[in-house]
Amino acid sequence: MDKIQQAKEQLKRYHQNHMLHLLEQLEEEEKQKLVEQINQIDWDQIMELYENTKREIEIKENKIEAIAYLDKEKLTKAQKEELNCLGEKIISNGEYAVVTMAGGQGTRLGHTGPKGTFKLDVYGKGKYLFEILVDNLKEANKKYNTIIPWYIMTSRENYQETVEFLEKNNYFGYPKEQVTIFKQSELPLIDTQGKLLISKEYRIKEASDGNGGTYSSLRESGALADMKEKGIKWVFIGGVDNVLLKMADVTLLGMAIQKQVQIASKSVVKANPHEKVGVFCKMNGHPKVIEYAELPEKMAEEIDKNGELKYGESHIMCNLYTIDAIEKISKEPLMYHSAFKKNTYIDEKKREIIPEKENSYKFESFIFDAFEFFDDIAILRGKREDDFAPVKNKEGVDSPKTAKELYEKYWKRQTK
């Protein structure tokens, strides 16, 4: 069966008649591109995800417990030195790599372009988010006499712009041969009738499959194989938009080694019981991050014997893994969450349709859903003013204004 026939069979089987009509009208080159895309889709997966959008979410009886953590501030000098020594050894030996999730656009900030190319107005002249991350890596390289391999995950949408931006800025002085830029995997968008959406370019519309797609994207892009070839044993994964992110925290790494766990994470205490953040807990005996909306109010307000919130450890996208843990997760299907969004599309007569309300589903997995594959996780409690200054909103909470303030105050304290 030739490729075009194969594509047509798939479209008939999965009731995508609108695409069959469109195929007939396309020029040869456009047709070939669309056919290739049709034949690469995991149709059973996308149809199962679509069917799941019609089901009521079952609220299962789950046993939720508080999770143990280590407070960095309360460690004695000797304890901290012991952990740091373990962590430093791994980094100095060249067994440590860093992954930055940079697939997002700066739309919410009113910025056109990849989020990492946003300039934060610090010290008058400003610094790009990518530049701030490079500063952090260069500092670690100098301290531990090494060069940490840096892997940057982009989306298909912002890959080219990211590469051009970093090239133009000479990677802010980071050795280019130690930087690997790869693309995140995507999933098709599907409407309420189970029909895939078509873009103006006559391609199936797709969107990044959430930060949980990082694991499989590392494997599929060859980045994971590259890490193994380099002898990497530990991998840090963080976002592009936290200007206080410590990508080489030897205390966190040392704690994970000492506790003999495969995954570790840094947390900060919730600002208040109802702050809209995911919090760490144990669910049915496994580590879990529970979304604020899923945590019953009574539990959110519960206090432990020390007078602190029982469920107060916020997930701040500051995660550490053994290379084996990433390999394991990359082969496991993660749970997908659906988001109902507004998306323009082309109909079978090549007309662009701009919907007035939400019309289609986007599917994404979350990075922390993988924690459940393990029996334990090591959590290091950091401090908000030292570890967490995200740039997410144009104004108000987690905005450039708040991030600038936290960043400048932090570095002022370091130089005292």
C-alpha positions in Angstrom: 0.0 0.0 0.0 1.4 3.4 -0.9 1.7 6.2 1.6 -1.3 8.2 0.3 -3.5 5.1 0.3 -2.3 4.3 3.9 -3.2 7.8 5.0 -6.6 7.6 3.5 -7.3 4.3 5.2 -6.4 5.8 8.5 -8.6 8.9 7.9 -11.6 6.6 7.0 -11.1 4.4 10.0 -11.0 7.3 12.4 -13.8 9.3 10.8 -11.7 12.2 9.7 -13.7 12.8 6.5 -13.0 16.6 6.5 -9.3 15.7 5.9 -10.1 13.3 3.1 -11.9 16.1 1.3 -9.0 18.5 1.9 -6.4 16.0 0.7 -8.1 15.9 -2.7 -7.7 19.7 -3.1 -4.0 20.0 -2.2 -1.1 20.5 -4.5 1.3 17.5 -4.6 3.9 19.0 -2.3 1.4 20.0 0.3 -0.4 16.7 0.0 2.9 14.7 0.6 3.6 16.7 3.8 0.2 16.2 5.2 0.2 12.5 4.3 3.5 12.0 6.1 2.1 13.6 9.2 -1.1 11.5 9.1 0.9 8.3 8.9 3.0 9.3 11.9 0.1 9.9 14.3 -0.7 7.4 17.0 -4.4 7.4 16.2 -5.4 5.0 18.9 -3.7 7.2 21.5 -5.3 10.4 20.3 -8.8 8.8 20.1 -8.5 7.4 23.6 -7.5 10.8 24.9 -10.5 12.3 23.1 -12.9 9.7 24.6 -11.5 10.5 28.0 -12.7 14.1 27.7 -16.3 12.8 27.7 -15.9 10.8 30.9 -16.7 12.1 34.3 -13.5 12.3 36.4 -13.7 9.6 39.0 -12.7 10.8 42.5 -11.0 7.7 43.9 -10.4 7.2 47.6 -6.8 8.1 48.1 -4.7 7.9 51.2 -2.9 11.3 51.4 -0.1 11.8 53.9 2.4 14.5 54.7 5.9 14.0 53.2 9.3 14.2 54.9 11.7 17.0 54.0 15.0 18.4 55.0 15.2 22.1 55.8 18.4 23.6 54.3 18.4 26.4 56.9 18.3 24.0 59.8 21.3 21.9 58.8 24.3 22.1 61.0 27.6 23.2 59.4 28.9 19.6 59.6 25.7 18.2 58.0 25.8 20.7 55.2 29.5 20.1 54.5 28.9 16.3 54.4 26.1 16.7 51.8 28.0 19.3 49.8 31.0 17.1 49.6 29.0 14.3 48.1 27.4 16.6 45.5 30.6 18.4 44.6 32.3 15.1 43.8 29.6 14.2 41.2 29.8 17.6 39.5 33.6 17.8 39.5 33.8 14.3 38.0 31.7 15.5 35.0 28.8 13.2 36.0 26.1 16.0 36.1 24.0 17.6 33.4 21.3 20.3 33.3 18.1 20.4 31.3 16.2 23.7 30.8 12.6 23.6 29.7 12.3 26.5 27.3 9.4 25.6 25.0 7.2 28.5 26.0 6.5 31.8 24.3 6.5 35.1 26.3 2.9 35.9 25.3 1.7 36.3 28.9 4.5 38.9 29.4 3.5 40.8 26.3 6.8 39.6 24.8 7.0 38.3 21.2 9.5 35.4 21.0 10.7 32.5 23.2 10.4 33.2 26.9 14.1 32.7 27.4 14.7 35.8 25.2 12.7 38.0 27.5 14.9 40.8 29.1 14.5 41.4 32.8 15.1 45.0 33.7 17.9 44.4 36.3 20.7 46.8 37.2 19.5 49.3 34.5 20.9 47.5 31.5 18.8 44.3 31.9 19.6 40.6 31.5 17.9 38.0 29.3 16.4 34.9 31.1 18.8 32.7 29.1 21.7 35.0 30.2 20.7 34.6 33.9 20.8 30.8 33.6 24.2 30.9 31.9 25.6 33.1 34.7 24.4 30.4 37.1 26.1 27.6 35.1 29.3 29.5 34.6 29.5 30.2 38.4 29.1 26.4 39.1 31.7 25.5 36.4 34.3 27.9 38.0 33.5 26.6 41.5 33.8 22.9 40.6 36.4 23.2 37.8 34.2 21.6 35.2 31.9 22.3 32.2 28.4 21.1 32.8 26.6 19.9 29.7 23.5 22.0 29.1 20.4 20.7 27.3 17.7 23.1 26.2 14.3 21.8 25.3 12.4 24.1 22.9 9.1 23.7 21.1 8.8 23.2 17.4 7.4 26.7 17.3 10.3 28.4 19.0 13.3 26.1 18.1 14.7 28.2 15.3 14.3 31.5 17.1 16.0 30.1 20.2 19.0 28.8 18.2 19.3 32.1 16.3 19.1 34.1 19.5 21.8 32.0 21.3 24.0 32.0 18.2 23.7 35.8 17.9 24.6 36.3 21.6 27.4 33.7 21.4 25.6 31.6 24.0 26.5 34.3 26.5 30.0 32.9 26.7 29.0 29.3 27.3 31.0 26.7 25.3 28.8 26.0 22.3 29.9 22.3 22.1 28.5 21.7 25.5 25.0 23.0 24.5 22.4 20.7 23.0 19.1 22.1 21.8 16.3 19.7 21.1 12.5 19.8 20.5 9.7 18.8 22.7 7.2 16.2 21.4 3.7 17.3 20.4 0.2 16.0 20.2 -2.6 16.9 17.8 -5.5 19.3 18.8 -8.9 17.7 18.5 -12.4 19.3 18.4 -15.5 18.3 20.4 -16.6 16.0 17.6 -13.3 14.1 17.5 -12.0 15.8 14.4 -8.4 16.9 14.2 -7.8 20.6 13.4 -5.9 21.7 10.3 -3.7 24.8 10.2 -3.3 27.5 7.5 -0.3 25.6 6.2 -2.5 22.5 5.6 -0.9 20.6 8.4 -2.5 18.9 11.4 -2.4 21.4 14.2 -0.3 20.2 17.2 0.8 21.6 20.5 3.5 20.7 23.0 2.4 17.8 25.2 3.2 19.5 28.5 6.3 19.6 30.7 5.8 15.8 31.4 6.9 15.3 27.7 10.4 16.3 28.7 11.3 12.7 29.6 10.3 11.1 26.3 11.6 14.0 24.3 15.0 13.5 25.9 15.0 9.9 24.8 13.5 10.5 21.3 15.8 13.4 20.5 18.9 11.4 21.3 19.8 13.8 24.2 19.5 10.9 26.7 21.9 8.7 24.7 24.3 11.6 24.5 24.2 12.0 28.3 25.0 8.3 28.8 27.8 8.5 26.3 29.3 11.4 28.4 29.0 9.3 31.6 26.3 11.5 33.2 24.8 10.0 36.4 22.6 12.8 37.6 20.4 15.2 35.7 18.7 18.4 36.9 15.5 19.6 35.1 14.3 23.2 35.6 12.3 25.9 33.9 13.6 28.9 32.0 11.7 31.5 34.0 12.9 31.3 37.6 15.7 33.9 37.9 16.8 32.4 41.3 17.0 28.8 40.1 20.1 27.0 41.4 20.8 24.4 38.7 23.8 23.0 40.5 22.8 22.9 44.2 25.3 20.5 45.8 23.3 20.2 49.0 20.3 18.9 47.0 22.5 16.5 45.1 24.3 15.3 48.2 21.0 14.7 50.0 19.7 12.6 47.1 22.9 10.5 47.2 22.9 10.1 50.9 19.3 9.1 51.0 19.9 6.7 48.1 16.9 7.9 46.1 16.5 8.2 42.4 14.6 11.5 42.4 14.9 14.7 44.5 13.3 18.1 44.5 13.6 21.5 46.1 10.6 23.1 47.7 9.6 26.4 49.3 7.0 26.8 52.0 3.6 27.9 50.8 3.0 31.7 51.3 -0.4 30.8 52.9 -2.7 27.8 53.1 -4.5 28.8 49.9 -1.7 29.8 47.7 -2.4 28.4 44.2 0.6 26.0 44.0 1.0 22.2 43.8 2.3 20.7 47.0 4.3 17.6 47.8 2.6 14.7 49.7 2.5 10.9 49.7 -0.5 9.4 48.0 -1.1 5.7 48.4 2.5 5.3 49.6 4.1 7.1 46.6 5.5 10.6 46.2 3.0 13.0 44.6 2.4 16.6 43.8 -1.2 17.4 44.4 -2.7 20.5 42.7 -4.1 23.2 45.0 -7.6 22.6 43.6 -7.5 18.9 44.5 -6.3 19.4 48.1 -9.4 19.6 50.5 -9.6 22.9 52.3 -9.3 21.2 55.7 -6.1 19.5 54.7 -4.7 22.7 53.2 -5.1 24.4 56.6 -3.8 21.5 58.7 -0.9 22.3 61.0 1.8 19.8 62.2 3.3 19.5 65.7 5.8 22.3 64.9 3.0 24.7 64.1 3.8 24.6 60.3 1.5 23.6 57.4 1.3 19.9 57.1 1.0 20.2 53.4 3.2 23.2 52.9 6.0 22.1 50.5 5.4 23.8 47.1 6.8 22.3 43.9 8.9 24.9 42.3 10.1 23.0 39.1 13.5 22.3 40.6 13.9 18.6 40.1 16.8 16.1 40.1 17.0 12.6 38.8 19.5 9.7 38.3 20.0 9.0 34.6 18.3 5.6 35.2 15.2 7.3 36.6 14.9 9.4 33.4 15.4 6.3 31.3 12.7 4.5 33.2 10.2 7.4 33.1 10.9 8.1 29.4 9.4 4.6 28.5 6.3 4.9 30.7 3.1 6.5 29.5 2.3 9.5 31.7 -1.3 10.5 32.5 -2.6 13.2 30.2 -4.7 16.1 31.3 -7.0 17.9 28.8 -7.3 21.7 28.5 -10.3 23.1 26.6 -8.9 26.0 24.4 -9.9 28.3 21.5 -8.0 27.4 18.3 -8.4 28.7 14.7 -8.5 26.1 11.9 -9.1 25.6 8.2 -12.2 23.8 7.1 -12.5 21.3 4.3 -13.1 24.1 1.8 -9.8 25.8 2.9 -11.7 28.6 4.8 -10.1 29.9 8.0 -12.5 29.6 10.9 -11.9 31.8 14.0 -14.0 30.4 16.8 -15.7 32.8 19.3 -15.4 30.3 22.2 -13.4 27.3 23.2 -13.6 24.6 20.5 -10.8 22.1 21.0 -8.8 20.0 23.4 -5.1 20.2 24.0 -3.5 17.3 25.9 -0.6 17.6 28.2 1.2 15.6 30.9 2.9 17.1 34.0 6.5 16.5 35.0 5.6 15.7 38.6 3.1 12.9 37.5 6.3 10.7 37.1 7.1 10.9 40.8 4.5 8.2 41.4 6.7 5.6 39.7 9.0 5.7 42.7 8.7 4.7 46.3 10.5 7.8 47.7 11.7 11.3 46.9 14.2 13.4 48.8 12.9 17.0 49.3 15.1 19.9 50.3 13.3 22.9 51.7 14.8 26.1 50.4 13.8 29.8 50.9 11.5 31.7 48.7 13.8 34.8 48.7 16.8 32.6 47.7 15.3 30.1 45.3 12.0 31.2 43.7 11.5 34.3 41.6 9.4 33.2 38.5 8.6 35.5 35.6 5.1 34.4 34.5 2.6 37.3 34.5 2.9 40.7 33.0 1.9 42.4 36.2 1.2 41.5 39.9 2.3 38.2 41.4 5.3 36.4 39.7 5.8 39.3 37.3 9.0 41.0 35.9 8.6 43.6 38.7 8.6 41.0 41.6 11.3 38.9 39.9 13.6 42.0 39.5 13.2 42.9 43.1 13.9 39.4 44.4 16.9 39.0 42.1 18.5 42.3 43.0 18.0 41.8 46.7 19.4 38.2 46.5 22.6 39.4 44.8 23.0 42.3 47.2 22.9 39.8 50.1 25.6 37.6 48.4 28.0 40.5 48.0 27.8 41.6 51.6 
